[in-house]
């Protein structure tokens, strides 16, 4: 694949990030439960984009393990590529588990928490779940810094699909932070 | 007043939706995993026969400088003999001689790679200089039992039996490769096919003809490949 930025899968994920951001911004401008639900849709969309983006990096990982000289699903040359990041056995796993699978598991947990709140935003436990969603999302931030640090300073290549998952986590955290703020100012419903 | 406020306060649903949310999440996760595995099935990676050999990036000495190599980029269609050894291990001392004989006997049909590890035993402390001397059979240490040199620090590396080796020696003094390859001890041999699949693992004797050693396995595999 010559130009990873022209990859339709990548474009799909980029569209997912924009759609998530739009839902979040749109919900913030609305009052009451309607706005809260729209913001929760935004959160859910960020979690879904992160989940699918992570799963795609797992696909690329599996492909590169079999074909280390050049996979089918992402470029292995140029500054923006996957070969030097997902394809490098020193950095592509955490104690033997691929980063893609770890990200997928983390985003699945975040997806579940937000889905629970979205299905019943007025439930007694929804405030507690919003806090869980915040703290669990925040737990991913140190890993995000480590991975971006490895990309920028160690291998000096950027993996586009990893970046999608990283942006999805940041977007998710922003959305949950806004949701918590909405509770604090009693604008939840 | 408080009573009226309680009445106005919206209430959540009567049923607990968390179970439904859990089922939806499980469904989404299952679909994504199945689709991902369909697109690119996970490879079976490990030192067992039939698995893809664990890849590594490490520094290797080929007689000149130490250079970074990646195992998967070395495959060229030939069989690959990977030998783990410790320059201080007495059994590796004799294995090195056997490796020299096999190397001469296989006349370039096999790629040899030796991975130098440091067993966690007193007297087995090693360095890159010691690895170089073991490979090249050059002066390193003396024949006093003072920790210098090879063979638990009791022999000058130049006295290693067999010819100097002309293939690469990989530095795994940190034992990171040994860990992934589940190294049971040294010397330890694994043979890979030309694409990196493990075809012979010294520890899996139940899969081999009785009493077959690494040299015999190489000859058998070379004959099978003809």
Interface residues (C-beta under 8 A of the other chain):
Chain A: X33 X48 X51 X52 X55 X56 X58 X59 X60 X62 X63 X65 X66 X68 X69 X72 X73 X88 X89 X90 X96 X104 X108 X111 X112 X115 X116 X119 X120 X121 X122 X123 X124 X125 X126 X189
Chain B: X10 X11 X12 X13 X16 X17 X18 X20 X21 X22 X24 X25 X28 X29 X32 X33 X35 X36 X39 X40 X41 X42 X43 X45 X52 X54 X55 X56 X57 X70 X72 X73 X180
